[in-house]
Every structure is written in structure tokens, then in C-alpha cells.
Amino acid sequence: MSSKQKVLLLIAALIIIDLIIWIATLPPSYYNKIALPSDNIIKNETKMPYVDTVILVGLEKQSITGVSVIVKSLTDQIKDKFQAENGLELQATIIGNETQFVLYVNDMGRKECILPLSHELIHLHQYHTGELKILNPTQIMWKGVELDQKIVLSVPYKEREWEKVAFEMEKSLGNLIEKDLY
């Protein structure tokens, strides 16, 4: 290889290295600037400052108003319990009643969080409308039918009626949220 070829190869390598460094140091892509409704209250206690935006947009897309949501980090205890009961890895979960909710979320990126949050926002809608209710620690009500925890746990997670609905609707809600944010 001639010295001229070596110099050209060195220059090409430096350009590639510069390009890689430039790409690696680009700032994260933020959501579009949008006007957020103020008729719901979100308190985000996680390290992910963007989840409240996703939640607010998701609530708006479902025409839900007058709710309060506290967002907390998903604990190992909650994840382990869910894993033991269902054999699946938990990304997010929500509990609440018609107007007050606690949403637990795993650490996720801006785009990655949209689908799991959409799923939980479908459940929030179910709670908000009274379609799904937690009656006490061992009983729930789905569409007016009381179910004991033993019955619920005997049905595989993805076959529970409220989960089927959430899985069916999560992508369409996620697409609506993503369309506004990106």
C-alpha cells in the first residue's frame, strides 16, 4: 500500500470516528411541543420526566377528565409478585378507583414507554367508568360480576377479559399518542 493510500485510509477512518462521536453525542429526540390539557393531575415521582406527558395525552385521547395519577417506579417486590403469579415480566401496572390512581412503571425510554402506558391507560379507563372495580384485596368486579382472587388467578393473565380488552386497544391508543408526540 502506498503512503498516499495510507493517508487517505487514515483520513477516512478519522471521518468515520468523528461521525460516530457526533451521532453518539446528539441530544435525545424530544416530543413535539403540544398544549396539554389541565383538567387532570399527574404527579410524576420517577426519574423519567416524559411519562406524565404520555399519560396526559393518553387521557385526552380517551376523553378522560377529573382524574389524579401518581406515577411511581415499579419496585422489585411488585415485579417479583407479578412474575410468580403470571410467569411474565411486568413493565407497568395501575391500581385505583374512579378518579384516583397509582401507576407503577419500569424504567423505559421515551418511545419505549408509550405502549405499556397505553395498556395501563386502558385499565385506567376501565376503572374510571366502573367497568373494572377492586372491591377489596381479594375481590374484583368486571362488568358487574364479582370475582374472587382465586378465580382471577386461575385464568391465565392474557385471557382475563379486562386484559384482552387492554391488549386489543393498546396499539391504537399508542399510535394516537405517538402521532401527537412525534
SVG drawing of the C-alpha trace seen along z (x, -y; Angstrom):
<svg xmlns="http://www.w3.org/2000/svg" viewBox="-73 -25 77 47">
<polyline fill="none" stroke="black" stroke-width="0.4" points="0.0,0.0 1.4,-3.4 1.9,-6.2 -0.8,-8.2 -3.3,-5.3 -2.3,-5.1 -3.0,-8.8 -6.4,-8.5 -7.3,-5.5 -6.3,-7.4 -8.4,-10.4 -11.4,-8.1 -11.0,-6.4 -10.9,-9.8 -14.0,-10.9 -15.8,-7.7 -14.7,-8.1 -15.9,-11.8 -19.2,-10.7 -19.7,-8.1 -18.8,-10.6 -21.2,-13.1 -24.1,-10.6 -23.3,-9.3 -23.4,-12.8 -26.6,-14.0 -29.2,-15.2 -32.2,-12.9 -35.2,-13.5 -37.9,-15.3 -41.6,-15.2 -43.3,-17.8 -44.5,-20.9 -48.1,-20.4 -50.7,-22.1 -51.5,-19.8 -55.0,-19.8 -55.1,-20.9 -58.2,-19.0 -56.2,-16.0 -53.5,-16.0 -50.3,-13.9 -47.6,-13.7 -44.5,-12.0 -42.2,-10.6 -40.0,-8.7 -36.7,-9.6 -38.5,-9.7 -39.8,-13.3 -41.6,-12.3 -44.1,-9.8 -46.5,-12.4 -46.7,-13.8 -47.6,-10.4 -50.2,-9.9 -51.8,-13.4 -52.0,-12.8 -53.4,-9.3 -56.1,-10.6 -57.0,-13.3 -57.3,-10.7 -59.7,-8.7 -61.7,-11.8 -60.9,-11.2 -61.1,-14.2 -61.1,-14.8 -58.5,-12.2 -55.4,-12.3 -52.5,-9.9 -49.4,-9.4 -46.6,-7.8 -44.1,-5.7 -41.2,-3.5 -42.0,0.2 -40.4,2.0 -38.7,5.4 -41.4,6.6 -44.2,5.8 -42.3,7.3 -41.5,10.5 -45.1,11.0 -46.4,10.5 -43.7,12.8 -44.6,15.5 -48.4,15.2 -48.2,14.9 -44.8,16.0 -44.4,12.7 -42.1,9.7 -44.1,6.6 -43.4,3.2 -46.2,1.2 -49.3,1.6 -52.1,-0.6 -54.4,-0.5 -57.1,-2.9 -60.8,-3.8 -62.9,-6.1 -60.7,-9.2 -57.5,-8.4 -54.8,-6.2 -51.2,-5.0 -49.3,-3.9 -46.1,-1.9 -43.7,-1.9 -40.4,-0.3 -37.5,-2.5 -38.2,-2.9 -37.2,-5.3 -39.4,-8.0 -40.7,-5.9 -40.5,-2.5 -42.9,-3.6 -45.8,-4.5 -47.2,-1.0 -47.1,0.2 -48.5,-3.1 -51.2,-2.9 -52.1,0.6 -52.4,-0.8 -54.4,-3.8 -56.9,-1.4 -57.2,0.1 -57.5,-3.4 -60.5,-3.9 -62.0,-0.7 -61.6,-1.8 -62.8,-5.3 -66.0,-4.1 -66.7,-1.4 -66.3,1.4 -63.5,2.8 -63.5,2.3 -61.4,3.5 -63.8,4.3 -61.3,5.4 -57.9,7.1 -59.4,10.4 -62.3,9.5 -62.7,7.5 -65.7,6.7 -65.7,6.9 -68.8,5.6 -70.9,6.1 -69.7,9.7 -67.9,10.2 -64.8,12.4 -62.8,13.9 -59.0,13.6 -58.7,17.4 -60.9,17.4 -59.0,14.5 -55.6,16.2 -56.9,19.5 -57.4,17.7 -54.1,17.1 -53.2,13.4 -53.7,12.7 -57.0,14.5 -58.6,12.3 -61.4,10.3 -60.1,6.8 -56.6,7.8 -57.9,8.9 -59.6,5.5 -56.4,3.7 -54.2,5.8 -56.7,5.2 -56.8,1.5 -53.2,0.6 -51.7,0.3 -54.4,-2.0 -54.1,-4.3 -50.3,-4.1 -50.5,-5.2 -52.7,-8.1 -50.3,-9.2 -47.3,-8.7 -48.8,-10.7 -49.3,-13.7 -45.8,-13.4 -43.7,-12.8"/>
</svg>
